[in-house]
């Protein structure tokens, strides 16, 4: 049974729980799902709730695109948020949200069901895996607006797209097609609208079946390596933890007995 978050307003990002899968839905379709300061605060709250629930193994990030003439996953941060000083003390730096998404304990899957622009491109790259809808575009216009992007976002661009891809994104502000992103390794799959939901569900189901302790500890190590923050002792400790886990014993037994493993995360 799915449960819905009852604390958000109708336009703020929604959190839905269904067993071991949490779904985050951007929910301003009439405004191309642009992100406002209130949305950033809500997302941070959702992230905290997800990390505190050990039963959540996968987080799916998607968007409500109902009623849009062309689907837009997110138009980025509301540019009006950069104006003036009013409310600045209460604002949430966009960088903090992207970094928190990248650091989530469960595996994150972006169901990129529309085009994506500006800071929202970093949310896509902050996810571990991504399925893209055929026909979408991906564009980073920071330098076209006169802005130097924040450090962790640049680092993520380089880690996920390579230096050449990051330079194309920021130094030309040209768009990327879904097929280009697939070729660069930023997308797991590109699917037509009729097959999109099935492609996302199939990927999520595959991840849920894996050993959560091994998956989550390996994700953390991979993120540290990508960021150039290699702590060999910590990586060895995680390796030893999984080697001594019940899940590893169950995985070996299931392999020998030719049956499906029943992992518990211990």
Secondary structure, DSSP 4 states (H G I P E B T S, - for coil): -EEE-SSS-TTSPEEEEETTEEEEEE--GGGTT-B-HHHHHHHHHHHHHHHH-TT--EEEEEE--TT-SS-EEE--B-GGGGSSSTTGGG---HHHHHHHHHT-SSEEEEEE-SEEETTHHHHHHHSSEEEEETT-EEE--TTTTT-PPPHHHHHHHHHHHHHHHHHHHHHH---EEHHHHHHTTS-SEEE-HHHHHHHHHHHHHHHHTS-HHHHHHHHHHHHHHHTT---HHHHHHHHHHHHTSHHHHHHHHHHHHTS-------
